[in-house]
Amino acid sequence: MKAPNVPVITIRPGETHLAVDRAFALLVASRPRWVVVGHTLFEVGPQPNDPRSYPDFWLVKSPALRARLAELAIWQRESPAGKVTRIDPPAAVAAAILALKHEWPWRRLVQFTPDPFRELAH
């Protein structure tokens, strides 16, 4: 059970865009360790076997994004009749966030350099 201060996002008929806006704001506020390469999101983290080595990059796909959104809020759907049901974050919300490429606030990675000091010396 989530703590009482966890936000609730309710999906209502015709208002999915409002849930996308709220989810995106929560996601940005959570400060994930993400970078943008081209038009693709990657999570950056230590390599599992050696946290002191170069970081690893993992592609942020819809299932991983939905799992992150599930950690950030309680999700529910309201039927046209007003009945509320707990749900997992909808795939449509994750897809919309992944499509907001022009609004992503995360750092852009332009070039990989294996040894930045050697590159500066030339």
DACOR-V976816 format. One line per field, one symbol per residue. phi: phi as a letter, one per 30 degrees, with the letter a starting at -180 (. if undefined). psi: psi as a letter, one per 20 degrees, with the letter a starting at -180 (. if undefined). A space follows every 50 residues. Layout:
phi=???
psi=???
This chain:
phi=.ddddddccccceibeedddddddddddddhddcbccibbcbccaddedb dddedcbbddcedddddddddcaccbccdedjdcbdbdededdddddddd edcdddecccbdbdbddddddd
psi=pqqhjpqpppoqpjkhhhhggggggggghilqmqqpodkppqpprqphhn iiaqqqppporgghghgghhhirppqpprhijpppprqpqhhgghgghil hiipiqqpohppohnhhhhhh.
